[in-house]
Amino acid sequence: MEGFLTINEVAEKWNITGRQVQKMCSEGKIPGASKFGRVWAIPEDAERPVDGRVTTGEYRNWRKKREEY
């Protein structure tokens, strides 16, 4: 399909795994992505969504911090 990419093509483009792209599609984080049968079609101009995971370590050892109070 012209103007669309597959999950593997997008994963290579964004340097992440195909499973992460698949999860983003199913959660609706990639606008314009649609599913045709078992295959996701992602627009070529789609931008990578912001990764919402916490990487600061803010929640590391949260139980110990809580016990100090």
PDB file of N, CA, C, O and CB in Angstrom:
ATOM      1  N   MET A   1       0.846  -1.181   0.000  1.00  0.00           N
ATOM      2  CA  MET A   1       0.000   0.000   0.000  1.00  0.00           C
ATOM      3  C   MET A   1       0.889   1.240   0.000  1.00  0.00           C
ATOM      4  O   MET A   1       1.812   1.367   0.804  1.00  0.00           O
ATOM      5  CB  MET A   1      -0.961   0.000   1.223  1.00  0.00           C
ATOM      6  N   GLU A   2       0.596   2.115  -0.889  1.00  0.00           N
ATOM      7  CA  GLU A   2       1.399   3.313  -1.044  1.00  0.00           C
ATOM      8  C   GLU A   2       1.087   4.318   0.062  1.00  0.00           C
ATOM      9  O   GLU A   2      -0.076   4.559   0.386  1.00  0.00           O
ATOM     10  CB  GLU A   2       1.161   3.939  -2.420  1.00  0.00           C
ATOM     11  N   GLY A   3       2.130   4.895   0.633  1.00  0.00           N
ATOM     12  CA  GLY A   3       1.952   5.878   1.693  1.00  0.00           C
ATOM     13  C   GLY A   3       1.906   5.285   3.083  1.00  0.00           C
ATOM     14  O   GLY A   3       1.768   6.022   4.059  1.00  0.00           O
ATOM     15  N   PHE A   4       2.017   3.972   3.199  1.00  0.00           N
ATOM     16  CA  PHE A   4       1.977   3.308   4.498  1.00  0.00           C
ATOM     17  C   PHE A   4       3.191   2.409   4.675  1.00  0.00           C
ATOM     18  O   PHE A   4       3.781   1.944   3.700  1.00  0.00           O
ATOM     19  CB  PHE A   4       0.685   2.495   4.650  1.00  0.00           C
ATOM     20  N   LEU A   5       3.551   2.171   5.917  1.00  0.00           N
ATOM     21  CA  LEU A   5       4.664   1.290   6.261  1.00  0.00           C
ATOM     22  C   LEU A   5       4.166   0.155   7.143  1.00  0.00           C
ATOM     23  O   LEU A   5       3.118   0.261   7.780  1.00  0.00           O
ATOM     24  CB  LEU A   5       5.790   2.075   6.973  1.00  0.00           C
ATOM     25  N   THR A   6       4.929  -0.929   7.171  1.00  0.00           N
ATOM     26  CA  THR A   6       4.598  -2.055   8.044  1.00  0.00           C
ATOM     27  C   THR A   6       5.240  -1.832   9.416  1.00  0.00           C
ATOM     28  O   THR A   6       6.028  -0.905   9.608  1.00  0.00           O
ATOM     29  CB  THR A   6       5.077  -3.407   7.420  1.00  0.00           C
ATOM     30  N   ILE A   7       4.892  -2.682  10.342  1.00  0.00           N
ATOM     31  CA  ILE A   7       5.447  -2.584  11.691  1.00  0.00           C
ATOM     32  C   ILE A   7       6.967  -2.739  11.660  1.00  0.00           C
ATOM     33  O   ILE A   7       7.680  -1.985  12.322  1.00  0.00           O
ATOM     34  CB  ILE A   7       4.821  -3.649  12.610  1.00  0.00           C
ATOM     35  N   ASN A   8       7.462  -3.706  10.900  1.00  0.00           N
ATOM     36  CA  ASN A   8       8.911  -3.930  10.844  1.00  0.00           C
ATOM     37  C   ASN A   8       9.652  -2.747  10.230  1.00  0.00           C
ATOM     38  O   ASN A   8      10.747  -2.409  10.678  1.00  0.00           O
ATOM     39  CB  ASN A   8       9.215  -5.190  10.050  1.00  0.00           C
ATOM     40  N   GLU A   9       9.082  -2.124   9.228  1.00  0.00           N
ATOM     41  CA  GLU A   9       9.715  -0.958   8.609  1.00  0.00           C
ATOM     42  C   GLU A   9       9.771   0.218   9.577  1.00  0.00           C
ATOM     43  O   GLU A   9      10.783   0.914   9.651  1.00  0.00           O
ATOM     44  CB  GLU A   9       8.963  -0.555   7.339  1.00  0.00           C
ATOM     45  N   VAL A  10       8.702   0.438  10.309  1.00  0.00           N
ATOM     46  CA  VAL A  10       8.663   1.521  11.287  1.00  0.00           C
ATOM     47  C   VAL A  10       9.616   1.230  12.436  1.00  0.00           C
ATOM     48  O   VAL A  10      10.294   2.135  12.922  1.00  0.00           O
ATOM     49  CB  VAL A  10       7.234   1.724  11.816  1.00  0.00           C
ATOM     50  N   ALA A  11       9.676  -0.023  12.877  1.00  0.00           N
ATOM     51  CA  ALA A  11      10.580  -0.399  13.966  1.00  0.00           C
ATOM     52  C   ALA A  11      12.032  -0.126  13.583  1.00  0.00           C
ATOM     53  O   ALA A  11      12.811   0.367  14.399  1.00  0.00           O
ATOM     54  CB  ALA A  11      10.398  -1.883  14.329  1.00  0.00           C
ATOM     55  N   GLU A  12      12.386  -0.442  12.362  1.00  0.00           N
ATOM     56  CA  GLU A  12      13.753  -0.184  11.888  1.00  0.00           C
ATOM     57  C   GLU A  12      14.009   1.318  11.783  1.00  0.00           C
ATOM     58  O   GLU A  12      15.095   1.793  12.117  1.00  0.00           O
ATOM     59  CB  GLU A  12      13.991  -0.863  10.518  1.00  0.00           C
ATOM     60  N   LYS A  13      13.014   2.056  11.321  1.00  0.00           N
ATOM     61  CA  LYS A  13      13.130   3.508  11.156  1.00  0.00           C
ATOM     62  C   LYS A  13      13.315   4.202  12.506  1.00  0.00           C
ATOM     63  O   LYS A  13      14.122   5.124  12.628  1.00  0.00           O
ATOM     64  CB  LYS A  13      11.888   4.066  10.442  1.00  0.00           C
ATOM     65  N   TRP A  14      12.561   3.755  13.528  1.00  0.00           N
ATOM     66  CA  TRP A  14      12.599   4.372  14.849  1.00  0.00           C
ATOM     67  C   TRP A  14      13.608   3.716  15.782  1.00  0.00           C
ATOM     68  O   TRP A  14      13.793   4.175  16.909  1.00  0.00           O
ATOM     69  CB  TRP A  14      11.235   4.322  15.474  1.00  0.00           C
ATOM     70  N   ASN A  15      14.261   2.653  15.333  1.00  0.00           N
ATOM     71  CA  ASN A  15      15.270   1.929  16.116  1.00  0.00           C
ATOM     72  C   ASN A  15      14.683   1.357  17.422  1.00  0.00           C
ATOM     73  O   ASN A  15      15.280   1.484  18.491  1.00  0.00           O
ATOM     74  CB  ASN A  15      16.450   2.862  16.439  1.00  0.00           C
ATOM     75  N   ILE A  16      13.511   0.730  17.311  1.00  0.00           N
ATOM     76  CA  ILE A  16      12.893   0.030  18.437  1.00  0.00           C
ATOM     77  C   ILE A  16      12.414  -1.324  17.929  1.00  0.00           C
ATOM     78  O   ILE A  16      12.535  -1.620  16.740  1.00  0.00           O
ATOM     79  CB  ILE A  16      11.706   0.862  19.061  1.00  0.00           C
ATOM     80  N   THR A  17      11.873  -2.143  18.817  1.00  0.00           N
ATOM     81  CA  THR A  17      11.411  -3.463  18.405  1.00  0.00           C
ATOM     82  C   THR A  17      10.031  -3.377  17.751  1.00  0.00           C
ATOM     83  O   THR A  17       9.279  -2.427  17.969  1.00  0.00           O
ATOM     84  CB  THR A  17      11.371  -4.416  19.609  1.00  0.00           C
ATOM     85  N   GLY A  18       9.724  -4.382  16.956  1.00  0.00           N
ATOM     86  CA  GLY A  18       8.428  -4.453  16.307  1.00  0.00           C
ATOM     87  C   GLY A  18       7.295  -4.581  17.307  1.00  0.00           C
ATOM     88  O   GLY A  18       6.203  -4.059  17.086  1.00  0.00           O
ATOM     89  N   ARG A  19       7.551  -5.271  18.404  1.00  0.00           N
ATOM     90  CA  ARG A  19       6.528  -5.446  19.442  1.00  0.00           C
ATOM     91  C   ARG A  19       6.160  -4.107  20.076  1.00  0.00           C
ATOM     92  O   ARG A  19       4.994  -3.876  20.395  1.00  0.00           O
ATOM     93  CB  ARG A  19       7.019  -6.424  20.524  1.00  0.00           C
ATOM     94  N   GLN A  20       7.139  -3.224  20.262  1.00  0.00           N
ATOM     95  CA  GLN A  20       6.842  -1.906  20.824  1.00  0.00           C
ATOM     96  C   GLN A  20       5.953  -1.103  19.872  1.00  0.00           C
ATOM     97  O   GLN A  20       5.025  -0.422  20.311  1.00  0.00           O
ATOM     98  CB  GLN A  20       8.148  -1.135  21.114  1.00  0.00           C
ATOM     99  N   VAL A  21       6.234  -1.182  18.583  1.00  0.00           N
ATOM    100  CA  VAL A  21       5.423  -0.485  17.586  1.00  0.00           C
ATOM    101  C   VAL A  21       4.011  -1.066  17.582  1.00  0.00           C
ATOM    102  O   VAL A  21       3.032  -0.322  17.522  1.00  0.00           O
ATOM    103  CB  VAL A  21       6.065  -0.594  16.175  1.00  0.00           C
ATOM    104  N   GLN A  22       3.906  -2.381  17.645  1.00  0.00           N
ATOM    105  CA  GLN A  22       2.604  -3.051  17.668  1.00  0.00           C
ATOM    106  C   GLN A  22       1.792  -2.607  18.882  1.00  0.00           C
ATOM    107  O   GLN A  22       0.590  -2.365  18.768  1.00  0.00           O
ATOM    108  CB  GLN A  22       2.783  -4.582  17.679  1.00  0.00           C
ATOM    109  N   LYS A  23       2.426  -2.501  20.019  1.00  0.00           N
ATOM    110  CA  LYS A  23       1.756  -2.070  21.246  1.00  0.00           C
ATOM    111  C   LYS A  23       1.294  -0.621  21.138  1.00  0.00           C
ATOM    112  O   LYS A  23       0.195  -0.279  21.576  1.00  0.00           O
ATOM    113  CB  LYS A  23       2.688  -2.236  22.449  1.00  0.00           C
ATOM    114  N   MET A  24       2.144   0.233  20.550  1.00  0.00           N
ATOM    115  CA  MET A  24       1.762   1.632  20.354  1.00  0.00           C
ATOM    116  C   MET A  24       0.546   1.746  19.441  1.00  0.00           C
ATOM    117  O   MET A  24      -0.340   2.568  19.678  1.00  0.00           O
ATOM    118  CB  MET A  24       2.932   2.429  19.772  1.00  0.00           C
ATOM    119  N   CYS A  25       0.508   0.927  18.407  1.00  0.00           N
ATOM    120  CA  CYS A  25      -0.636   0.938  17.484  1.00  0.00           C
ATOM    121  C   CYS A  25      -1.908   0.503  18.198  1.00  0.00           C
ATOM    122  O   CYS A  25      -2.950   1.142  18.054  1.00  0.00           O
ATOM    123  CB  CYS A  25      -0.368   0.020  16.275  1.00  0.00           C
ATOM    124  N   SER A  26      -1.832  -0.563  18.955  1.00  0.00           N
ATOM    125  CA  SER A  26      -3.031  -1.081  19.620  1.00  0.00           C
ATOM    126  C   SER A  26      -3.529  -0.142  20.711  1.00  0.00           C
ATOM    127  O   SER A  26      -4.721  -0.125  21.015  1.00  0.00           O
ATOM    128  CB  SER A  26      -2.749  -2.453  20.214  1.00  0.00           C
ATOM    129  N   GLU A  27      -2.627   0.642  21.303  1.00  0.00           N
ATOM    130  CA  GLU A  27      -3.023   1.602  22.338  1.00  0.00           C
ATOM    131  C   GLU A  27      -3.474   2.935  21.751  1.00  0.00           C
ATOM    132  O   GLU A  27      -3.917   3.816  22.487  1.00  0.00           O
ATOM    133  CB  GLU A  27      -1.873   1.834  23.299  1.00  0.00           C
ATOM    134  N   GLY A  28      -3.364   3.093  20.427  1.00  0.00           N
ATOM    135  CA  GLY A  28      -3.809   4.313  19.774  1.00  0.00           C
ATOM    136  C   GLY A  28      -2.827   5.465  19.870  1.00  0.00           C
ATOM    137  O   GLY A  28      -3.211   6.623  19.708  1.00  0.00           O
ATOM    138  N   LYS A  29      -1.574   5.164  20.132  1.00  0.00           N
ATOM    139  CA  LYS A  29      -0.567   6.219  20.294  1.00  0.00           C
ATOM    140  C   LYS A  29      -0.006   6.724  18.971  1.00  0.00           C
ATOM    141  O   LYS A  29       0.634   7.775  18.929  1.00  0.00           O
ATOM    142  CB  LYS A  29       0.563   5.717  21.150  1.00  0.00           C
ATOM    143  N   ILE A  30      -0.239   5.984  17.892  1.00  0.00           N
ATOM    144  CA  ILE A  30       0.234   6.406  16.577  1.00  0.00           C
ATOM    145  C   ILE A  30      -0.986   6.829  15.762  1.00  0.00           C
ATOM    146  O   ILE A  30      -1.772   5.983  15.335  1.00  0.00           O
ATOM    147  CB  ILE A  30       1.040   5.257  15.854  1.00  0.00           C
ATOM    148  N   PRO A  31      -1.147   8.143  15.544  1.00  0.00           N
ATOM    149  CA  PRO A  31      -2.319   8.609  14.800  1.00  0.00           C
ATOM    150  C   PRO A  31      -2.279   8.143  13.349  1.00  0.00           C
ATOM    151  O   PRO A  31      -1.233   8.177  12.702  1.00  0.00           O
ATOM    152  CB  PRO A  31      -2.411  10.133  14.854  1.00  0.00           C
ATOM    153  N   GLY A  32      -3.406   7.719  12.862  1.00  0.00           N
ATOM    154  CA  GLY A  32      -3.520   7.283  11.479  1.00  0.00           C
ATOM    155  C   GLY A  32      -3.218   5.816  11.248  1.00  0.00           C
ATOM    156  O   GLY A  32      -3.420   5.317  10.141  1.00  0.00           O
ATOM    157  N   ALA A  33      -2.738   5.110  12.266  1.00  0.00           N
ATOM    158  CA  ALA A  33      -2.450   3.681  12.125  1.00  0.00           C
ATOM    159  C   ALA A  33      -3.766   2.912  12.106  1.00  0.00           C
ATOM    160  O   ALA A  33      -4.643   3.138  12.939  1.00  0.00           O
ATOM    161  CB  ALA A  33      -1.528   3.174  13.281  1.00  0.00           C
ATOM    162  N   SER A  34      -3.889   2.015  11.160  1.00  0.00           N
ATOM    163  CA  SER A  34      -5.108   1.217  11.067  1.00  0.00           C
ATOM    164  C   SER A  34      -4.747  -0.234  10.797  1.00  0.00           C
ATOM    165  O   SER A  34      -3.688  -0.538  10.249  1.00  0.00           O
ATOM    166  CB  SER A  34      -6.043   1.760   9.963  1.00  0.00           C
ATOM    167  N   LYS A  35      -5.638  -1.109  11.187  1.00  0.00           N
ATOM    168  CA  LYS A  35      -5.393  -2.534  11.078  1.00  0.00           C
ATOM    169  C   LYS A  35      -6.230  -3.114   9.952  1.00  0.00           C
ATOM    170  O   LYS A  35      -7.438  -2.888   9.877  1.00  0.00           O
ATOM    171  CB  LYS A  35      -5.700  -3.243  12.402  1.00  0.00           C
ATOM    172  N   PHE A  36      -5.570  -3.867   9.075  1.00  0.00           N
ATOM    173  CA  PHE A  36      -6.239  -4.558   7.977  1.00  0.00           C
ATOM    174  C   PHE A  36      -6.035  -6.045   8.186  1.00  0.00           C
ATOM    175  O   PHE A  36      -4.984  -6.585   7.840  1.00  0.00           O
ATOM    176  CB  PHE A  36      -5.694  -4.097   6.579  1.00  0.00           C
ATOM    177  N   GLY A  37      -7.026  -6.705   8.745  1.00  0.00           N
ATOM    178  CA  GLY A  37      -6.886  -8.119   9.075  1.00  0.00           C
ATOM    179  C   GLY A  37      -5.935  -8.273  10.249  1.00  0.00           C
ATOM    180  O   GLY A  37      -6.240  -7.861  11.368  1.00  0.00           O
ATOM    181  N   ARG A  38      -4.777  -8.874   9.984  1.00  0.00           N
ATOM    182  CA  ARG A  38      -3.773  -9.067  11.041  1.00  0.00           C
ATOM    183  C   ARG A  38      -2.579  -8.121  10.889  1.00  0.00           C
ATOM    184  O   ARG A  38      -1.614  -8.220  11.646  1.00  0.00           O
ATOM    185  CB  ARG A  38      -3.283 -10.513  11.037  1.00  0.00           C
ATOM    186  N   VAL A  39      -2.637  -7.215   9.926  1.00  0.00           N
ATOM    187  CA  VAL A  39      -1.496  -6.364   9.603  1.00  0.00           C
ATOM    188  C   VAL A  39      -1.808  -4.903   9.908  1.00  0.00           C
ATOM    189  O   VAL A  39      -2.880  -4.409   9.557  1.00  0.00           O
ATOM    190  CB  VAL A  39      -1.106  -6.526   8.128  1.00  0.00           C
ATOM    191  N   TRP A  40      -0.878  -4.212  10.560  1.00  0.00           N
ATOM    192  CA  TRP A  40      -1.025  -2.791  10.827  1.00  0.00           C
ATOM    193  C   TRP A  40      -0.443  -1.996   9.671  1.00  0.00           C
ATOM    194  O   TRP A  40       0.613  -2.343   9.141  1.00  0.00           O
ATOM    195  CB  TRP A  40      -0.342  -2.404  12.154  1.00  0.00           C
ATOM    196  N   ALA A  41      -1.126  -0.936   9.282  1.00  0.00           N
ATOM    197  CA  ALA A  41      -0.650  -0.003   8.263  1.00  0.00           C
ATOM    198  C   ALA A  41      -0.426   1.339   8.948  1.00  0.00           C
ATOM    199  O   ALA A  41      -1.358   1.932   9.492  1.00  0.00           O
ATOM    200  CB  ALA A  41      -1.670   0.125   7.064  1.00  0.00           C
ATOM    201  N   ILE A  42       0.817   1.813   8.915  1.00  0.00           N
ATOM    202  CA  ILE A  42       1.198   3.035   9.607  1.00  0.00           C
ATOM    203  C   ILE A  42       1.597   4.075   8.560  1.00  0.00           C
ATOM    204  O   ILE A  42       2.408   3.777   7.684  1.00  0.00           O
ATOM    205  CB  ILE A  42       2.364   2.773  10.620  1.00  0.00           C
ATOM    206  N   PRO A  43       1.048   5.284   8.632  1.00  0.00           N
ATOM    207  CA  PRO A  43       1.396   6.310   7.653  1.00  0.00           C
ATOM    208  C   PRO A  43       2.896   6.597   7.651  1.00  0.00           C
ATOM    209  O   PRO A  43       3.545   6.563   8.697  1.00  0.00           O
ATOM    210  CB  PRO A  43       0.620   7.593   7.937  1.00  0.00           C
ATOM    211  N   GLU A  44       3.442   6.881   6.459  1.00  0.00           N
ATOM    212  CA  GLU A  44       4.871   7.151   6.333  1.00  0.00           C
ATOM    213  C   GLU A  44       5.300   8.371   7.132  1.00  0.00           C
ATOM    214  O   GLU A  44       6.417   8.413   7.647  1.00  0.00           O
ATOM    215  CB  GLU A  44       5.236   7.343   4.881  1.00  0.00           C
ATOM    216  N   ASP A  45       4.425   9.361   7.240  1.00  0.00           N
ATOM    217  CA  ASP A  45       4.788  10.601   7.924  1.00  0.00           C
ATOM    218  C   ASP A  45       4.490  10.583   9.421  1.00  0.00           C
ATOM    219  O   ASP A  45       4.608  11.617  10.079  1.00  0.00           O
ATOM    220  CB  ASP A  45       4.067  11.752   7.291  1.00  0.00           C
ATOM    221  N   ALA A  46       4.107   9.438   9.970  1.00  0.00           N
ATOM    222  CA  ALA A  46       3.816   9.327  11.404  1.00  0.00           C
ATOM    223  C   ALA A  46       5.096   9.546  12.198  1.00  0.00           C
ATOM    224  O   ALA A  46       6.160   9.035  11.847  1.00  0.00           O
ATOM    225  CB  ALA A  46       3.194   7.941  11.743  1.00  0.00           C
ATOM    226  N   GLU A  47       4.972  10.316  13.274  1.00  0.00           N
ATOM    227  CA  GLU A  47       6.116  10.584  14.139  1.00  0.00           C
ATOM    228  C   GLU A  47       6.064   9.670  15.347  1.00  0.00           C
ATOM    229  O   GLU A  47       4.998   9.243  15.790  1.00  0.00           O
ATOM    230  CB  GLU A  47       6.144  12.061  14.577  1.00  0.00           C
ATOM    231  N   ARG A  48       7.238   9.387  15.863  1.00  0.00           N
ATOM    232  CA  ARG A  48       7.341   8.486  17.015  1.00  0.00           C
ATOM    233  C   ARG A  48       6.735   9.157  18.247  1.00  0.00           C
ATOM    234  O   ARG A  48       7.093  10.291  18.563  1.00  0.00           O
ATOM    235  CB  ARG A  48       8.826   8.092  17.282  1.00  0.00           C
ATOM    236  N   PRO A  49       5.831   8.485  18.943  1.00  0.00           N
ATOM    237  CA  PRO A  49       5.253   9.047  20.165  1.00  0.00           C
ATOM    238  C   PRO A  49       6.299   9.156  21.268  1.00  0.00           C
ATOM    239  O   PRO A  49       7.302   8.443  21.269  1.00  0.00           O
ATOM    240  CB  PRO A  49       4.075   8.190  20.642  1.00  0.00           C
ATOM    241  N   VAL A  50       6.047  10.051  22.193  1.00  0.00           N
ATOM    242  CA  VAL A  50       6.952  10.243  23.324  1.00  0.00           C
ATOM    243  C   VAL A  50       6.872   9.033  24.235  1.00  0.00           C
ATOM    244  O   VAL A  50       5.785   8.539  24.535  1.00  0.00           O
ATOM    245  CB  VAL A  50       6.611  11.539  24.103  1.00  0.00           C
ATOM    246  N   ASP A  51       8.026   8.561  24.671  1.00  0.00           N
ATOM    247  CA  ASP A  51       8.103   7.420  25.568  1.00  0.00           C
ATOM    248  C   ASP A  51       7.763   7.888  26.975  1.00  0.00           C
ATOM    249  O   ASP A  51       8.487   8.706  27.542  1.00  0.00           O
ATOM    250  CB  ASP A  51       9.510   6.759  25.520  1.00  0.00           C
ATOM    251  N   GLY A  52       6.675   7.385  27.549  1.00  0.00           N
ATOM    252  CA  GLY A  52       6.206   7.848  28.844  1.00  0.00           C
ATOM    253  C   GLY A  52       6.791   7.126  30.044  1.00  0.00           C
ATOM    254  O   GLY A  52       6.386   7.371  31.180  1.00  0.00           O
ATOM    255  N   ARG A  53       7.749   6.231  29.794  1.00  0.00           N
ATOM    256  CA  ARG A  53       8.317   5.492  30.919  1.00  0.00           C
ATOM    257  C   ARG A  53       9.234   6.386  31.747  1.00  0.00           C
ATOM    258  O   ARG A  53       9.889   7.277  31.207  1.00  0.00           O
ATOM    259  CB  ARG A  53       9.086   4.263  30.421  1.00  0.00           C
ATOM    260  N   VAL A  54       9.283   6.151  33.051  1.00  0.00           N
ATOM    261  CA  VAL A  54      10.131   6.921  33.948  1.00  0.00           C
ATOM    262  C   VAL A  54      11.535   6.326  33.910  1.00  0.00           C
ATOM    263  O   VAL A  54      11.729   5.149  34.216  1.00  0.00           O
ATOM    264  CB  VAL A  54       9.560   6.927  35.404  1.00  0.00           C
ATOM    265  N   THR A  55      12.504   7.141  33.534  1.00  0.00           N
ATOM    266  CA  THR A  55      13.883   6.668  33.446  1.00  0.00           C
ATOM    267  C   THR A  55      14.792   7.399  34.416  1.00  0.00           C
ATOM    268  O   THR A  55      16.008   7.214  34.376  1.00  0.00           O
ATOM    269  CB  THR A  55      14.406   6.831  32.033  1.00  0.00           C
ATOM    270  N   THR A  56      14.228   8.227  35.289  1.00  0.00           N
ATOM    271  CA  THR A  56      15.032   9.018  36.201  1.00  0.00           C
ATOM    272  C   THR A  56      15.438   8.238  37.442  1.00  0.00           C
ATOM    273  O   THR A  56      16.348   8.652  38.160  1.00  0.00           O
ATOM    274  CB  THR A  56      14.284  10.255  36.601  1.00  0.00           C
ATOM    275  N   GLY A  57      14.787   7.134  37.700  1.00  0.00           N
ATOM    276  CA  GLY A  57      15.058   6.375  38.913  1.00  0.00           C
ATOM    277  C   GLY A  57      14.303   6.931  40.103  1.00  0.00           C
ATOM    278  O   GLY A  57      14.582   6.565  41.245  1.00  0.00           O
ATOM    279  N   GLU A  58      13.356   7.808  39.846  1.00  0.00           N
ATOM    280  CA  GLU A  58      12.589   8.459  40.901  1.00  0.00           C
ATOM    281  C   GLU A  58      11.850   7.447  41.771  1.00  0.00           C
ATOM    282  O   GLU A  58      11.700   7.659  42.974  1.00  0.00           O
ATOM    283  CB  GLU A  58      11.601   9.441  40.297  1.00  0.00           C
ATOM    284  N   TYR A  59      11.390   6.355  41.175  1.00  0.00           N
ATOM    285  CA  TYR A  59      10.617   5.370  41.919  1.00  0.00           C
ATOM    286  C   TYR A  59      11.466   4.221  42.449  1.00  0.00           C
ATOM    287  O   TYR A  59      10.930   3.271  43.020  1.00  0.00           O
ATOM    288  CB  TYR A  59       9.525   4.825  41.050  1.00  0.00           C
ATOM    289  N   ARG A  60      12.748   4.293  42.274  1.00  0.00           N
ATOM    290  CA  ARG A  60      13.639   3.241  42.761  1.00  0.00           C
ATOM    291  C   ARG A  60      13.680   3.285  44.291  1.00  0.00           C
ATOM    292  O   ARG A  60      13.844   4.351  44.883  1.00  0.00           O
ATOM    293  CB  ARG A  60      15.073   3.403  42.163  1.00  0.00           C
ATOM    294  N   ASN A  61      13.534   2.141  44.912  1.00  0.00           N
ATOM    295  CA  ASN A  61      13.549   2.002  46.375  1.00  0.00           C
ATOM    296  C   ASN A  61      12.479   2.859  47.054  1.00  0.00           C
ATOM    297  O   ASN A  61      12.735   3.432  48.114  1.00  0.00           O
ATOM    298  CB  ASN A  61      14.922   2.377  46.917  1.00  0.00           C
ATOM    299  N   TRP A  62      11.310   2.954  46.474  1.00  0.00           N
ATOM    300  CA  TRP A  62      10.262   3.788  47.033  1.00  0.00           C
ATOM    301  C   TRP A  62       9.764   3.283  48.373  1.00  0.00           C
ATOM    302  O   TRP A  62       9.278   4.068  49.186  1.00  0.00           O
ATOM    303  CB  TRP A  62       9.119   3.878  46.075  1.00  0.00           C
ATOM    304  N   ARG A  63       9.877   1.980  48.617  1.00  0.00           N
ATOM    305  CA  ARG A  63       9.437   1.452  49.912  1.00  0.00           C
ATOM    306  C   ARG A  63      10.352   1.923  51.036  1.00  0.00           C
ATOM    307  O   ARG A  63       9.886   2.277  52.119  1.00  0.00           O
ATOM    308  CB  ARG A  63       9.394  -0.081  49.879  1.00  0.00           C
ATOM    309  N   LYS A  64      11.640   1.924  50.778  1.00  0.00           N
ATOM    310  CA  LYS A  64      12.595   2.381  51.790  1.00  0.00           C
ATOM    311  C   LYS A  64      12.390   3.857  52.099  1.00  0.00           C
ATOM    312  O   LYS A  64      12.473   4.266  53.258  1.00  0.00           O
ATOM    313  CB  LYS A  64      14.037   2.136  51.320  1.00  0.00           C
ATOM    314  N   LYS A  65      12.127   4.649  51.083  1.00  0.00           N
ATOM    315  CA  LYS A  65      11.902   6.085  51.288  1.00  0.00           C
ATOM    316  C   LYS A  65      10.650   6.322  52.107  1.00  0.00           C
ATOM    317  O   LYS A  65      10.597   7.237  52.929  1.00  0.00           O
ATOM    318  CB  LYS A  65      11.794   6.813  49.945  1.00  0.00           C
ATOM    319  N   ARG A  66       9.647   5.496  51.879  1.00  0.00           N
ATOM    320  CA  ARG A  66       8.373   5.661  52.574  1.00  0.00           C
ATOM    321  C   ARG A  66       8.525   5.325  54.063  1.00  0.00           C
ATOM    322  O   ARG A  66       7.892   5.963  54.903  1.00  0.00           O
ATOM    323  CB  ARG A  66       7.289   4.770  51.928  1.00  0.00           C
ATOM    324  N   GLU A  67       9.354   4.335  54.395  1.00  0.00           N
ATOM    325  CA  GLU A  67       9.535   3.911  55.775  1.00  0.00           C
ATOM    326  C   GLU A  67      10.315   4.929  56.597  1.00  0.00           C
ATOM    327  O   GLU A  67      10.245   4.913  57.826  1.00  0.00           O
ATOM    328  CB  GLU A  67      10.238   2.579  55.814  1.00  0.00           C
ATOM    329  N   GLU A  68      11.054   5.810  55.940  1.00  0.00           N
ATOM    330  CA  GLU A  68      11.875   6.776  56.660  1.00  0.00           C
ATOM    331  C   GLU A  68      11.040   7.849  57.352  1.00  0.00           C
ATOM    332  O   GLU A  68      11.505   8.468  58.308  1.00  0.00           O
ATOM    333  CB  GLU A  68      12.853   7.427  55.712  1.00  0.00           C
ATOM    334  N   TYR A  69       9.808   8.077  56.880  1.00  0.00           N
ATOM    335  CA  TYR A  69       8.980   9.148  57.450  1.00  0.00           C
ATOM    336  C   TYR A  69       8.477   8.796  58.803  1.00  0.00           C
ATOM    337  O   TYR A  69       7.766   9.587  59.422  1.00  0.00           O
ATOM    338  CB  TYR A  69       7.820   9.462  56.558  1.00  0.00           C
TER     339      TYR A  69
END
